Amino acid sequence: MRRLRFRLTISGAELQRYYTGRVSALTVMTEQGLRLQLPLHHFRRFVGHTGLNGRFEVVLDEGNALRQLQRLEG
């Protein structure tokens, strides 16, 4: 298993553009220096009134398939 962490700050207005169907994935730069592309639907449960904000951790299996995505405290 591999754990990667990253930060996201996307405003509510900007997110509307994503959810109109034009964008199906987010590309992030991890704290480990890797570029990671994740399907946008995995982030829906983290969207609030101000948009999508926070520090996140993704857990990937040996084949780089997404096993877990969580928002971290702080």
For each residue, the residues with C-beta under 8 A, 3 or more apart:
1: 59 60 61 62 67
2: 59 60 61 64
3: 57 58 59 60
4: 30 31 32 34 36 57 58 60
5: 30 31 32 55 56 57 58 72
6: 28 29 30 31 36 55 56 58
7: 31 54 55 56
8: 26 28 43 52 53 54 56
9: 51 52 53
10: 14 15 18 51 52 53
11: 14 15 50 51
12: 15 16 49 50 51
13: 16 17 51
14: 10 11 17 18 51
15: 10 11 12 18 19 47 51 52
16: 12 13 19 20
17: 13 14 20 22 23
18: 10 14 15 22 23 26 40
19: 15 16 40
20: 16 17
21: 24
22: 17 18
23: 17 18 26 40
24: 21 39 40
25: 37 38 39 40
26: 8 18 23 37 38 40 43
27: 35 36 37 38
28: 6 8 35 36 37 38
29: 6 33 34 35 36
30: 4 5 6 33 34 35 36
31: 4 5 6 7
32: 4 5
33: 29 30
34: 4 29 30
35: 27 28 29 30
36: 4 6 27 28 29 30 58
37: 25 26 27 28
38: 25 26 27 28 42 43 58 66 69
39: 24 25 42 66
40: 18 19 23 24 25 26 43 44
41: 44
42: 38 39 66 69
43: 8 26 38 40 46 47 52 69
44: 40 41 47
45:
46: 43 52 54 56 71
47: 15 43 44 51 52
48: 51 52 53
49: 12
50: 11 12 53
51: 9 10 11 12 13 14 15 47 48
52: 8 9 10 15 43 46 47 48
53: 8 9 10 48 50
54: 7 8 46 71 72
55: 5 6 7 71 72 74
56: 5 6 7 8 46 69 70 71 72
57: 3 4 5 68 69 70 72
58: 3 4 5 6 36 38 66 68 69
59: 1 2 3 66 67 68 69
60: 1 2 3 4 64 65 66 67
61: 1 2 64 65 67
62: 1
63:
64: 2 60 61
65: 60 61
66: 38 39 42 58 59 60 69
67: 1 59 60 61
68: 57 58 59
69: 38 42 43 56 57 58 59 66
70: 56 57
71: 46 54 55 56
72: 5 54 55 56 57
73:
74: 55
